Amino acid sequence: QVQLVESGGGLVQPGGSLRLSCAASGSILSGNDMGWYRQAPEKQRELVARITSGGSTDYADSVKGRFTISRDNAKKMVYLQMNSLKPEDTAVYYCNRILRGFPVYTWGQGTQVTVAS
């Protein structure tokens, strides 16, 4: 059974940092591109960071220079290091496999990130 479990969210002040983790079951990571998405209240879910099977990365303009996506295939984990957080980064964050530009699996429960003073 495919499972993606996100963790690491929380409440942080503007300018702070968080590191999100995504645990992937089975062979989800193997040879596949992975991404972190987020969905803010009353907004559509958006892709914020992507990492290919080979380790190449790209980011949404809104997070470029502040967020870093990484993966550990041996541990079946994908990470999102978020620095210099802003209130507009507040959202539920999800990970998923990406195939031809689209998420593949049913969404997990996500992890809530709230940036507020």
Summary of the structure (lengths in Angstrom):
residues: 117
radius of gyration: 13.2
end to end distance: 39.7
largest distance: 40.4
contacts: 347
relative contact order: 0.32
helix: 3%
strand: 50%
